[in-house]
Amino acid sequence: MNLAFLDPIALGAETLAAAAMLVLAIAVLLARRAPAAVALVAAQAACLGAALLAEAWRQGRWELAGLAVATIAAKAVALPLASHPVMALLGEAPRRSPVAPAAAALALAALAVVTLAPAAGSLFAVAFAVAMVGGLGAVLRRDAQGVQQVAGVMVLENGLVLALGTATGLAGAAPLALATAALPAAAVLVLLRRIVPMRSDA
């Protein structure tokens, strides 16, 4: 059966998922509470998984589908479940206003899309913008718990995976799949290290 007619649908779904990832990257910057930031990163990971599944269909490269499943399992499911008790132990800490970082991220994202889209395509441009927003968030949104920095790094990695997936089909998918599975565990470990000084001070 010829299923080529599904390719435009897959491309549309991939484009929507990439656009949702960019919106969620900005939302992570705007998040004032740690659980909200974690939930937004998880939602972005689900969008990344959907985009990779659509790209896997279009390219016929099923290692991308495996990476999509690993991304959804590790970041969209395991990360929120594992980080919830850690968030409860950390509690809430005061955070700076996110307006200035979000404005800077919007400007960078717009610049990336306008500059890269004509040459590299809209999907790659949006993916690169997601990575830039994540990097900016990791640098500018600092908090005592380290949650915003970790969230920024994960948004950055999501953008890079999307960019590589849409540009190259992820010829090196195996190392990235390992990184995708390991990063949530590393994030939880980083947050747990914040708890040890708190317990010793108490």
Residue, then its C-alpha position, 0 to 999 in steps of 0.5 A: m500500500n502506498l502511504a506517501f500521502l501521509d508524508p505532508i501530514a507528518l511534516g505538518a505534525e512535525t512543524l506543529a510540534a517544533a513550534a510548540m517546543l519553542v513556545l514551551a521553551i519561552a514558558v520555561l523561562l517564564a516559570r516562577r515555580a520549580p514544579a512548573a518548570v519541570a512540567l514544562v520541560a516534560a511537555q516539551a520532551a513529549c513534543l520532541g518525541a512527536a516530532l522525531l516520530a514524524e521525522a522517522w516516518r518521513q525518512g524511513r529511519w526507525e532509529l529516530a523512532g527509538l530515540a523518540v520513545a527513549t525521549i518520551a519515556a525518560k523526559a516526559v514520564a520518568l523525569p516528572l515522577a522522579s523529580h516530584p519528591v525532590m521538589a517537595l524536599l527542596g521547597e520553594a525559593p524566591r526567584r527573580s522576575p523572568v520578564a527580562p530573560a524572556a524578552a531577550a529569549l524572544a529576540l534571540a529566537a526571532l533572530a534565529v528563525v529569520t536568519l536561518a529559515p531561508a537557508a536551512g529550513s524552518l524546522f532547523a531554524v526553530a530547533f536552533a532557536v529552542a536551543m538558544v533559548g535553553g542556553l540563555g535560560a541556563v545562564l540567566r535564570r539562576d536560583a538557589q535550588g539549581v532547578q532553572q539551570v537544569a531546566g535550561v540545559m534540558v531545553l538546550e539539549n531538546g533543541l539540539v536533538l531536534a536540529l540534528g534529527t531534522a538536518t541529518g536524520l541523526a546518523g549518530a542516534a545511539p550516543l544521543a539516545l544514551a544522553t537522552a536517557a542519562l540527562p534526566a537522571a543527572a538532573v535529579l542527582v544535581l537536585l539531590r546534591r542541593i538537599v544534602p547541604m540543606r539537611s546538614d545545615a538543619 
